């Protein structure tokens, strides 16, 4: 996403860094993707949609996600991803170690 954000519209914060400011519990912050848009803290698919709206190439997808049905479908997909994420991370760790 950083490469797509050519205008620098997004401020990326490493939530794992103890020196980073955390508006909510750090464990919760690390468990799901979060983003601030217009002063609102968003989580999950809504946070991804906010990030997409800030990147011209992905803006149409982010605007589409403002539709409640689309956002619900994206959130279901995101929750499904969160269930398999630990296995994917383990696979990637093993590959990078080899």
Secondary structure as GFF3:
##gff-version 3
##sequence-region A 1 98
A	DSSP	alpha_helix	26	31	.	.	.	ID=ss1
A	DSSP	beta_strand	34	37	.	.	.	ID=ss2
A	DSSP	beta_strand	40	43	.	.	.	ID=ss3
A	DSSP	alpha_helix	45	54	.	.	.	ID=ss4
A	DSSP	alpha_helix	59	64	.	.	.	ID=ss5
A	DSSP	alpha_helix	68	97	.	.	.	ID=ss6
###
